[in-house]
C-alpha cells in the first residue's frame, strides 16, 4: 500500500499532479462503452394481419440451455417486435417469424445473419448459438 507519510511530505502542486495522473490512469482502465446499434425484427413493418396470423418473438441472448430443443433454450430478454432497439455491438439476437427461427449478430454495420432453422428442428441451431457465446 501507499505510505501516507509520503503524501504528507508532498507539496500541493505535487499532489495535484499526482491526482491528475491517477485520474488519467483510472480513465484509461475504464471499459469503453460499447457502441449501440439499432436492431429491428425482420417483420417490424409487416401488416398487422401478418403479425397476428403468425407467431413472432425476438430475444437478446445471454446464455443457451443446450438440454432443451425449442425456444426455451434461449435465455435472455424479449424484445418488442414492433419497435427499434439499441443493442451493444456483438450481441446475439434470435427472432422467430411463424415456423422460422433466425439468429443475428449485431455488428457496427447492422445485423449479420448467423444461422436459420425451422422451429420444429432446432437442435443443431441451438448448439451453434451456444458455441458463439
Z-matrix of the N, CA and C atoms (Angstrom, degrees):
N
C 1 1.455
C 2 1.516 1 109.84
N 3 1.296 2 113.70 1 162.13
C 4 1.462 3 120.81 2 -179.28
C 5 1.519 4 109.30 3 -76.76
N 6 1.315 5 116.85 4 138.44
C 7 1.456 6 122.55 5 -178.50
C 8 1.534 7 109.48 6 -83.73
N 9 1.332 8 117.19 7 122.65
C 10 1.463 9 121.69 8 -179.80
C 11 1.520 10 112.82 9 -64.24
N 12 1.315 11 117.91 10 -26.03
C 13 1.469 12 120.90 11 178.48
C 14 1.520 13 110.93 12 -62.33
N 15 1.326 14 116.76 13 -35.35
C 16 1.468 15 120.31 14 178.26
C 17 1.523 16 109.73 15 -62.72
N 18 1.341 17 116.10 16 -42.74
C 19 1.467 18 119.87 17 178.80
C 20 1.527 19 111.79 18 -63.14
N 21 1.307 20 117.19 19 -40.66
C 22 1.462 21 121.33 20 -178.59
C 23 1.516 22 111.40 21 -63.77
N 24 1.317 23 117.87 22 -29.22
C 25 1.464 24 121.99 23 -178.03
C 26 1.531 25 112.63 24 -88.14
N 27 1.324 26 118.04 25 -3.55
C 28 1.467 27 121.13 26 -178.62
C 29 1.522 28 109.95 27 -86.73
N 30 1.332 29 115.57 28 149.48
C 31 1.466 30 120.32 29 176.17
C 32 1.524 31 109.49 30 -76.49
N 33 1.315 32 116.13 31 167.02
C 34 1.464 33 120.89 32 178.78
C 35 1.524 34 109.69 33 -61.17
N 36 1.325 35 117.05 34 -41.73
C 37 1.462 36 120.73 35 179.12
C 38 1.536 37 111.33 36 -62.44
N 39 1.308 38 117.51 37 -41.71
C 40 1.467 39 121.35 38 178.11
C 41 1.528 40 111.06 39 -65.15
N 42 1.333 41 116.93 40 -38.77
C 43 1.467 42 120.95 41 177.60
C 44 1.534 43 111.23 42 -65.06
N 45 1.345 44 116.21 43 -40.83
C 46 1.471 45 120.20 44 178.35
C 47 1.529 46 110.29 45 -63.19
N 48 1.339 47 116.83 46 -43.27
C 49 1.468 48 120.60 47 178.72
C 50 1.528 49 111.00 48 -63.87
N 51 1.325 50 116.12 49 -41.53
C 52 1.457 51 120.79 50 177.99
C 53 1.528 52 110.23 51 -62.90
N 54 1.333 53 116.36 52 -42.73
C 55 1.458 54 121.64 53 179.31
C 56 1.532 55 110.60 54 -61.36
N 57 1.336 56 117.37 55 -43.62
C 58 1.464 57 120.99 56 178.29
C 59 1.528 58 110.64 57 -62.61
N 60 1.333 59 116.09 58 -41.66
C 61 1.466 60 119.91 59 179.30
C 62 1.527 61 111.43 60 -63.93
N 63 1.321 62 116.07 61 -41.88
C 64 1.472 63 120.81 62 179.65
C 65 1.528 64 109.77 63 -64.73
N 66 1.330 65 117.86 64 -46.16
C 67 1.469 66 120.86 65 -179.89
C 68 1.525 67 111.39 66 -62.69
N 69 1.327 68 116.79 67 -38.84
C 70 1.455 69 120.98 68 178.11
C 71 1.530 70 110.62 69 -64.33
N 72 1.307 71 117.16 70 -42.70
C 73 1.462 72 121.44 71 179.25
C 74 1.530 73 111.01 72 -65.51
N 75 1.338 74 116.67 73 -42.76
C 76 1.461 75 119.93 74 178.33
C 77 1.525 76 111.11 75 -62.26
N 78 1.326 77 116.79 76 -41.06
C 79 1.465 78 120.96 77 179.49
C 80 1.524 79 110.84 78 -63.43
N 81 1.326 80 117.63 79 -39.20
C 82 1.462 81 120.76 80 -179.68
C 83 1.531 82 112.26 81 -69.18
N 84 1.309 83 117.18 82 -24.10
C 85 1.464 84 120.94 83 -179.97
C 86 1.525 85 112.80 84 -87.55
N 87 1.309 86 117.16 85 -13.74
C 88 1.459 87 121.82 86 -179.81
C 89 1.525 88 108.49 87 -67.34
N 90 1.327 89 117.85 88 131.12
C 91 1.460 90 118.73 89 179.00
C 92 1.526 91 110.12 90 -62.78
N 93 1.308 92 115.80 91 135.22
C 94 1.459 93 118.50 92 -179.90
C 95 1.528 94 108.54 93 -68.12
N 96 1.310 95 114.93 94 142.93
C 97 1.456 96 119.40 95 -179.11
C 98 1.526 97 108.80 96 -70.65
N 99 1.308 98 114.88 97 133.22
C 100 1.456 99 120.07 98 -179.31
C 101 1.525 100 109.33 99 -66.83
N 102 1.311 101 115.18 100 140.32
C 103 1.454 102 120.13 101 177.24
C 104 1.522 103 108.24 102 -70.00
N 105 1.316 104 116.29 103 133.05
C 106 1.457 105 121.12 104 -179.20
C 107 1.529 106 109.67 105 -91.87
N 108 1.318 107 115.67 106 131.80
C 109 1.455 108 123.63 107 -177.11
C 110 1.524 109 108.65 108 -117.08
N 111 1.324 110 116.70 109 140.57
C 112 1.465 111 120.66 110 -179.63
C 113 1.528 112 109.39 111 -77.64
N 114 1.328 113 115.35 112 128.19
C 115 1.462 114 123.05 113 175.21
C 116 1.524 115 108.05 114 -116.84
N 117 1.329 116 116.08 115 137.27
C 118 1.469 117 121.07 116 171.29
C 119 1.527 118 108.22 117 -134.07
N 120 1.314 119 115.41 118 143.96
C 121 1.464 120 121.85 119 175.73
C 122 1.524 121 107.91 120 -63.94
N 123 1.327 122 116.95 121 144.29
C 124 1.466 123 121.13 122 -179.41
C 125 1.521 124 112.44 123 -56.13
N 126 1.321 125 117.43 124 -27.90
C 127 1.471 126 120.71 125 -176.64
C 128 1.531 127 112.87 126 -99.59
N 129 1.318 128 117.99 127 13.32
C 130 1.471 129 121.09 128 -176.78
C 131 1.525 130 111.87 129 -52.17
N 132 1.311 131 117.52 130 -44.76
C 133 1.466 132 120.53 131 -176.18
C 134 1.522 133 113.50 132 -96.62
N 135 1.317 134 116.65 133 15.00
C 136 1.465 135 120.11 134 177.86
C 137 1.526 136 109.97 135 -72.67
N 138 1.314 137 115.30 136 165.54
C 139 1.461 138 119.87 137 179.16
C 140 1.531 139 110.49 138 -67.83
N 141 1.312 140 116.02 139 157.92
C 142 1.465 141 120.47 140 176.29
C 143 1.525 142 110.42 141 -61.93
N 144 1.322 143 116.63 142 -33.55
C 145 1.466 144 120.14 143 177.50
C 146 1.529 145 110.23 144 -58.34
N 147 1.329 146 116.60 145 -47.12
C 148 1.465 147 121.16 146 179.97
C 149 1.533 148 110.54 147 -62.88
N 150 1.338 149 116.10 148 -45.59
C 151 1.468 150 119.36 149 -175.49
C 152 1.528 151 113.01 150 -70.05
N 153 1.323 152 117.77 151 -26.33
C 154 1.470 153 118.84 152 178.34
C 155 1.526 154 111.96 153 -90.89
N 156 1.319 155 117.19 154 -25.65
C 157 1.467 156 120.26 155 -179.43
C 158 1.532 157 111.47 156 -74.79
N 159 1.327 158 117.43 157 -36.72
C 160 1.460 159 122.00 158 -175.89
C 161 1.522 160 111.38 159 -112.23
N 162 1.330 161 114.87 160 152.26
C 163 1.460 162 120.85 161 177.14
C 164 1.529 163 109.04 162 -70.83
N 165 1.331 164 116.94 163 135.21
C 166 1.464 165 122.93 164 177.12
C 167 1.517 166 109.57 165 -137.99
N 168 1.318 167 115.93 166 137.41
C 169 1.458 168 121.27 167 169.53
C 170 1.522 169 108.50 168 -162.81
N 171 1.317 170 114.82 169 162.26
C 172 1.463 171 121.32 170 176.86
C 173 1.522 172 107.69 171 -146.93
N 174 1.333 173 115.79 172 147.20
C 175 1.466 174 121.50 173 -178.94
C 176 1.514 175 109.72 174 -141.56
N 177 1.343 176 115.69 175 139.60
C 178 1.464 177 120.96 176 167.72
C 179 1.517 178 104.92 177 -85.11
N 180 1.324 179 117.05 178 121.95
C 181 1.461 180 121.60 179 -171.60
C 182 1.527 181 111.54 180 -86.52
N 183 1.344 182 115.02 181 127.00
C 184 1.472 183 121.36 182 175.38
C 185 1.528 184 110.90 183 -101.37
N 186 1.332 185 115.62 184 -36.68
C 187 1.466 186 120.73 185 177.73
C 188 1.530 187 108.24 186 -156.89
N 189 1.336 188 114.57 187 169.73
C 190 1.461 189 120.54 188 -178.64
C 191 1.524 190 108.44 189 -131.52
N 192 1.328 191 115.81 190 132.28
C 193 1.465 192 122.31 191 175.33
C 194 1.528 193 107.16 192 -97.51
N 195 1.327 194 116.59 193 99.95
C 196 1.462 195 120.91 194 -174.85
C 197 1.531 196 113.47 195 -73.93
N 198 1.332 197 117.86 196 -1.62
C 199 1.465 198 119.73 197 175.95
C 200 1.524 199 110.73 198 -81.78
N 201 1.328 200 117.35 199 -11.18
C 202 1.464 201 121.37 200 -179.25
C 203 1.525 202 109.47 201 -101.82
N 204 1.321 203 116.14 202 156.85
C 205 1.467 204 120.58 203 -176.34
C 206 1.529 205 112.60 204 -123.08
N 207 1.337 206 116.22 205 21.03
C 208 1.466 207 119.81 206 179.87
C 209 1.529 208 109.01 207 -140.20
N 210 1.298 209 117.42 208 -167.69
C 211 1.457 210 122.40 209 -177.47
C 212 1.515 211 114.41 210 -61.26
N 213 1.330 212 117.34 211 -20.44
C 214 1.462 213 120.46 212 178.21
C 215 1.535 214 112.00 213 -70.06
N 216 1.319 215 116.90 214 -8.11
C 217 1.464 216 120.45 215 176.81
C 218 1.531 217 111.28 216 -69.71
N 219 1.318 218 117.17 217 -22.36
C 220 1.456 219 121.40 218 -175.44
C 221 1.518 220 111.23 219 -94.66
N 222 1.324 221 115.45 220 116.68
C 223 1.459 222 121.90 221 179.85
C 224 1.528 223 107.26 222 -99.05
N 225 1.322 224 115.90 223 127.47
C 226 1.460 225 119.39 224 179.80
C 227 1.508 226 110.62 225 168.90
N 228 1.316 227 114.56 226 -167.27
C 229 1.457 228 121.02 227 -176.73
C 230 1.527 229 110.37 228 -100.63
N 231 1.339 230 115.10 229 132.85
C 232 1.453 231 119.83 230 176.24
C 233 1.522 232 110.10 231 -69.78
N 234 1.327 233 115.50 232 146.82
C 235 1.463 234 122.29 233 175.61
C 236 1.520 235 108.14 234 -116.36
N 237 1.318 236 116.37 235 139.15
C 238 1.459 237 120.98 236 177.07
C 239 1.524 238 107.87 237 -71.61
N 240 1.322 239 117.29 238 124.80
C 241 1.468 240 120.50 239 -174.50
C 242 1.531 241 112.72 240 -72.69
N 243 1.321 242 117.79 241 -12.81
C 244 1.461 243 120.89 242 -177.79
C 245 1.528 244 113.77 243 -90.75
N 246 1.321 245 117.50 244 0.30
C 247 1.463 246 120.76 245 -176.32
C 248 1.517 247 111.61 246 -128.33
N 249 1.324 248 115.31 247 161.43
C 250 1.464 249 121.38 248 170.26
C 251 1.521 250 107.84 249 -81.54
N 252 1.328 251 115.62 250 150.91
C 253 1.460 252 121.18 251 178.01
C 254 1.518 253 108.46 252 -133.95
N 255 1.326 254 117.31 253 137.51
C 256 1.457 255 121.40 254 175.62
C 257 1.520 256 107.88 255 -95.38
N 258 1.337 257 115.49 256 118.91
C 259 1.464 258 121.99 257 -176.59
C 260 1.520 259 109.86 258 -123.97
N 261 1.322 260 116.74 259 149.62
C 262 1.467 261 119.59 260 177.52
C 263 1.529 262 111.29 261 -65.27
N 264 1.320 263 115.95 262 142.29
C 265 1.461 264 120.72 263 174.81
C 266 1.532 265 108.07 264 -56.81
N 267 1.307 266 116.74 265 138.96
C 268 1.462 267 121.49 266 -178.11
C 269 1.520 268 112.96 267 99.41
N 270 1.333 269 117.46 268 -15.05
C 271 1.468 270 120.47 269 179.05
C 272 1.523 271 110.01 270 -63.76
N 273 1.335 272 114.93 271 152.43
C 274 1.461 273 120.93 272 174.36
C 275 1.521 274 107.86 273 -114.81
N 276 1.339 275 114.99 274 129.28
C 277 1.462 276 121.98 275 179.56
C 278 1.516 277 108.31 276 -118.98
N 279 1.325 278 115.64 277 136.52
C 280 1.458 279 121.76 278 173.42
C 281 1.514 280 106.58 279 -113.78
N 282 1.334 281 115.57 280 131.00
C 283 1.465 282 119.05 281 179.25
C 284 1.520 283 110.28 282 -131.57
N 285 1.333 284 114.57 283 150.73
C 286 1.459 285 122.02 284 -179.19
C 287 1.518 286 109.40 285 -122.54
N 288 1.333 287 114.55 286 136.25
C 289 1.462 288 122.69 287 168.83
C 290 1.518 289 105.75 288 -132.85
N 291 1.315 290 116.46 289 112.93
C 292 1.455 291 123.34 290 -177.82
C 293 1.529 292 110.37 291 58.30
N 294 1.306 293 119.47 292 -112.94
C 295 1.466 294 121.89 293 -177.01
C 296 1.528 295 112.20 294 -109.13
N 297 1.328 296 116.46 295 16.26
C 298 1.463 297 121.19 296 179.56
C 299 1.520 298 109.85 297 -113.45
N 300 1.331 299 116.20 298 130.98
C 301 1.460 300 121.62 299 176.68
C 302 1.526 301 107.48 300 -116.53
N 303 1.337 302 115.35 301 134.81
C 304 1.460 303 121.18 302 -177.06
C 305 1.518 304 108.95 303 -132.21
N 306 1.326 305 116.12 304 140.25
C 307 1.458 306 121.52 305 176.24
C 308 1.521 307 108.90 306 -110.62
N 309 1.328 308 115.10 307 138.19
C 310 1.459 309 122.05 308 178.01
C 311 1.520 310 109.58 309 -126.83
N 312 1.318 311 115.00 310 146.93
C 313 1.467 312 120.32 311 168.37
C 314 1.524 313 105.41 312 -104.33
N 315 1.328 314 115.20 313 132.44
C 316 1.461 315 120.31 314 178.85
C 317 1.529 316 107.24 315 -82.76
N 318 1.330 317 115.75 316 121.99
C 319 1.461 318 121.10 317 -178.99
C 320 1.526 319 108.97 318 -122.24
N 321 1.313 320 115.74 319 170.75
C 322 1.466 321 120.63 320 179.08
C 323 1.523 322 110.99 321 -55.56
N 324 1.326 323 116.86 322 -34.28
C 325 1.468 324 120.59 323 -177.63
C 326 1.534 325 112.88 324 -88.55
N 327 1.313 326 118.56 325 4.41
C 328 1.468 327 121.57 326 179.23
C 329 1.510 328 111.44 327 129.43
N 330 1.331 329 116.52 328 -133.96
C 331 1.462 330 120.41 329 179.29
C 332 1.525 331 109.10 330 -118.62
N 333 1.327 332 114.84 331 134.41
C 334 1.453 333 122.01 332 -179.43
C 335 1.518 334 108.38 333 -113.74
N 336 1.327 335 116.48 334 126.55
C 337 1.465 336 120.24 335 -178.86
C 338 1.519 337 110.48 336 -69.09
N 339 1.339 338 114.88 337 130.00
C 340 1.472 339 121.66 338 177.47
C 341 1.519 340 110.05 339 -92.49
N 342 1.342 341 115.11 340 -50.15
C 343 1.469 342 119.91 341 -176.87
C 344 1.519 343 108.44 342 -164.62
N 345 1.313 344 115.58 343 163.73
C 346 1.458 345 122.03 344 175.34
C 347 1.520 346 108.80 345 -142.14
N 348 1.335 347 116.35 346 154.76
C 349 1.456 348 121.22 347 -177.40
C 350 1.521 349 108.74 348 -158.41
N 351 1.291 350 115.34 349 170.69
C 352 1.461 351 121.21 350 171.47
C 353 1.525 352 107.75 351 -88.90
N 354 1.313 353 117.00 352 146.39
C 355 1.464 354 120.50 353 -175.12
C 356 1.530 355 113.29 354 -70.02
N 357 1.322 356 118.38 355 -13.75
C 358 1.471 357 120.17 356 178.23
C 359 1.534 358 112.40 357 -94.51
N 360 1.337 359 118.30 358 4.00
C 361 1.470 360 121.50 359 176.28
C 362 1.533 361 108.89 360 -149.65
N 363 1.331 362 114.63 361 74.38
C 364 1.465 363 120.64 362 -170.86
C 365 1.527 364 115.27 363 -106.13
N 366 1.313 365 119.99 364 1.57
C 367 1.467 366 121.14 365 -173.98
C 368 1.525 367 112.66 366 -56.65
N 369 1.330 368 117.68 367 -49.91
C 370 1.462 369 121.33 368 179.82
C 371 1.529 370 110.45 369 -63.23
N 372 1.311 371 116.17 370 -41.50
C 373 1.463 372 122.75 371 178.98
C 374 1.533 373 110.51 372 -59.71
N 375 1.325 374 116.96 373 -46.59
C 376 1.468 375 122.43 374 -179.93
C 377 1.524 376 110.52 375 -61.42
N 378 1.324 377 116.57 376 -44.59
C 379 1.475 378 120.66 377 179.36
C 380 1.529 379 111.06 378 -61.58
N 381 1.315 380 116.54 379 -41.59
C 382 1.464 381 120.44 380 -178.68
C 383 1.523 382 111.00 381 -64.24
N 384 1.314 383 117.78 382 -42.34
C 385 1.472 384 120.78 383 179.43
C 386 1.526 385 109.89 384 -67.89
N 387 1.325 386 117.31 385 -39.42
C 388 1.465 387 120.95 386 179.19
C 389 1.535 388 110.99 387 -60.65
N 390 1.322 389 117.72 388 -38.06
C 391 1.456 390 121.76 389 179.30
C 392 1.527 391 112.37 390 -64.45
N 393 1.326 392 116.95 391 -29.48
C 394 1.456 393 121.41 392 -178.25
C 395 1.520 394 113.73 393 -78.32
N 396 1.325 395 117.02 394 -19.27
C 397 1.473 396 120.08 395 -178.66
C 398 1.512 397 112.03 396 -88.38
